[in-house]
């Protein structure tokens, strides 16, 4: 057993490794994990052998050829399995400090940190520990995820650090390229990359760690037609924006520096470019009340509205090193209590459309930073318990996704939810189980004006903005009975999208494909154009 490879990362005694191996053998015989851990405790009597040791020994046995890969065994010992239950593995990286065009009164600023990020937030802390070097951040995160049993062949890269569009273009391109260098496993000594970004993209098409999504965050007032082409040059597929509010008076009070109309226009333009959109919305801003927040949240949805694909609800948190702190000191601002916030968000969650996913409900800001108001970082779980007690439900994607449930393709219902955001007709195609859990979906956009982006690939084209099949992330090419991924659902939804687009007289169907999904779409008749995968209809 190649125990030495794992001892370099975590130090285990030979006795601990022997106990871990005994536990794994019991698990292979059908013994439950807790029972196996109790039967083979730590040699010094100091508790149970941890999961990370079990994963390390499992990989050692596979690497040395003693055992074949055993997904059912790995599933039992995988740490934090929900990280990859959405079908992909997310790797988050942080950019270095750069001045932000915004002057938001609720935003903190720490030395060396990008605007609004705090050094003790988990994701931000990892960025600081790696000196904000993109190669090191991606490389170390992939290694850490793999070491605790997660597949790392399908990577969604999430670039945080404030308004990425405000950074110099040279830095943006270098940062993204170095992330791809890490996914491509080139330049292991972190020396300057020898490839251009397009070359790094081309290498990643069939790399071990393929990029299946690239996410940046920016401000609504920085989204332009020219920016869309640049985003696609970088490989971006999803854009996060801070909407915060749709009340221009509230936006002005909090010095956001943009209007609600800017957010609507930016969201519509991004959708016309095929991008997925994630909006941040903030209750409890200066000047808001629970009643005005309820009214404001309703402005997100409906005909002609933003209708975001994903949403992060970030209640405003009072931090000492912000301009908002002075308003609190003079009595002009009062944070909501935890109970008020819990009831408010529980009510709002019931109004979220089925095509939207609520990604987060509170920032990972440690409670020690929060001066007054809610300090509960597990607010989402409290809201879920409250909703269950009240007998109300959320219909968002995250609350309905299939997760560990087994599926049979012939027991799924196909649905087409049509809605009309600003300047488009959207089709949310989905496969749902008989008890209404979500196995997979496709976002098809029919733009009102296919020329609004000035992108040649999109002239006369309907756009597939996302194809997502849920369930525990599988390795590329792996097929397993009862698992939604790789069971043909994606292909069936693409065929349905083609028919809808053809019936609506679109000449072409375009896909905003991530670099690592190009081969998938090529296998379904799409060809790489200038910046999109395109298929003539």
Buried (B, 14 or more C-beta within 10 A) or exposed (E): BBBEEBBEEEEBEEEBBBBBBBBBBBBBEEBEBEEBBEEBBBEEEEEBBBBBBBBBBBBBBBEEEEBEEBBEBBEBBBBEBEBBBBBBBBBBBBBBBBEBBBEBBBBBBBEEBBBBBBBEBEBBBBBBEBEBBBBBBBBBBBEBBBBBBBBBBBBBBBBBBBBBBBBEEEEBBBBBBBBBBBBBEBBEEBEEBEBEBEBBBBBBBEBBBBBBBBBBBBBBBBBEEEBBBBBBBBBBBBBBBBBBBBBBEBBEBBBBBBBBEBBBBBBBBBBBBBBBBBBBBBBBBBBBEBEBBBEBBEBBBEEEBBBBBBBBBBBBBBBEEBBBBEBBEEEEBBBBEBEBBBBBBBBBBEBBBBBBBBBBBBBEBBEEBBBEBBBBBEBBEBBBEBBEEEEEEBBBBBBBBBBEBEBEEEEBEEEBEEBBBBBBBBBBBBBBBEEEBBBBBBBBBBBEEBEBBEBBBBBBBBBBBBBBBBBBBBBBEBEBEEBBBBBEBBEBBBEBBBEBBEEEEBEBBBBBBBBBBBEBBBEBEBEBBEBBBBBEB
